């Protein structure tokens, strides 16, 4: 239920008392959040221990019969336990971290890797395409030279074209 504010006439609470009450509830909220994540971590450790103790092929049934949460919740708890050191390192600057917040912290590198994959693919594909056009002289029907083609068709200067081709060569060599 909501708390309505009444005029000061009805309440003789001083600002100092209000500040004290506000801070007490704030500390309780922080403690509850931190306690929730710590409990999820401990639950994840125990779930991992139980999974290791189950015979091959029996884990899902054991989980359904014995865990009062969903399979997804169990997976989240186990992921927290498996990556606890990473969570602690990434949340060192944050006083409050929920279970959802911890899961999002773990997701961040995967999103970075996905975006880096797009950049890698883009560089590689563009460089390969430009090299193929150059090496096979596919531009000759409409342009006198390769760099004239790149400038006229793609508005790319020679330096940019060469960078894409060189990047593709380097990426291919490192793969």
PyMOL commands that set and color helices and strands:
alter all, ss='L'
color gray80, all
select helices_A, chain A and resi 15-53+59-66+71-82+84-90+99-135+146-154+158-174
alter helices_A, ss='H'
color red, helices_A
deselect
rebuild
show_as cartoon
